[in-house]
């Protein structure tokens, strides 16, 4: 039973090591591909802005006048740029 436990522990550590080595490389390739091409960079930025605004609006303590002012300002800037 102890050998099985040690084997599973070693397997888990091996998988964790592979994950630590491979995931940053894949993330770097993805980030380079997304951030160098202008169209995906635009959509990535819009997605980040939308998620941030949804988080602020969804938080009841922050849902004040300035959140709606920022939403309106960002909408106006986007309309002028596009």
C-alpha positions in Angstrom: 0.0 0.0 0.0 2.9 2.4 0.8 4.4 1.7 -2.6 1.2 2.6 -4.4 1.0 5.8 -2.4 4.6 6.7 -3.2 4.0 5.9 -6.9 0.9 8.1 -7.0 2.7 10.9 -5.2 5.6 10.7 -7.6 3.2 10.7 -10.6 1.4 13.8 -9.2 4.7 15.6 -8.7 5.8 14.6 -12.2 2.6 16.0 -13.7 2.9 19.2 -11.6 6.5 19.6 -12.9 5.4 19.1 -16.5 2.6 21.6 -16.0 4.9 24.2 -14.6 7.3 23.7 -17.5 4.7 23.6 -20.4 1.9 26.0 -19.4 4.1 29.2 -19.3 5.5 28.3 -22.7 2.0 27.8 -24.2 0.8 31.0 -22.5 3.7 32.9 -24.0 2.9 31.6 -27.5 -0.8 32.5 -27.0 0.0 36.0 -25.7 2.5 36.7 -28.5 -0.1 35.6 -31.1 -2.9 37.7 -29.5 -1.0 40.8 -28.7 0.9 41.2 -32.0 -2.1 41.0 -34.3 -4.2 44.2 -34.1 -7.7 42.6 -34.5 -7.4 39.9 -31.7 -5.6 42.5 -29.5 -8.7 44.8 -30.0 -11.1 42.0 -29.0 -8.9 41.0 -26.1 -8.9 44.6 -24.8 -12.7 44.9 -25.2 -13.2 41.7 -23.4 -11.0 42.8 -20.5 -12.9 46.1 -20.3 -16.3 44.4 -20.4 -15.3 41.9 -17.7 -14.0 44.7 -15.5 -17.2 46.8 -15.9 -19.4 43.8 -15.2 -17.4 43.1 -12.0 -17.8 46.7 -10.9 -21.5 46.9 -11.7 -22.1 43.6 -10.0 -20.4 44.7 -6.8 -23.1 46.5 -4.9 -20.7 48.6 -2.9 -19.2 50.1 -6.0 -22.4 50.6 -8.0 -22.5 54.3 -7.6 -22.7 57.3 -10.0 -19.1 57.2 -11.1 -19.4 53.6 -12.5 -22.2 54.7 -14.8 -20.2 57.8 -15.7 -17.2 55.7 -16.7 -19.4 53.3 -18.7 -20.8 56.3 -20.6 -17.4 57.8 -21.1 -16.0 54.5 -22.4 -19.0 54.1 -24.8 -18.5 57.6 -26.1 -14.8 57.1 -26.7 -15.4 53.8 -28.4 -18.0 55.3 -30.6 -15.6 58.1 -31.6 -12.8 55.7 -32.4 -14.8 53.2 -34.3 
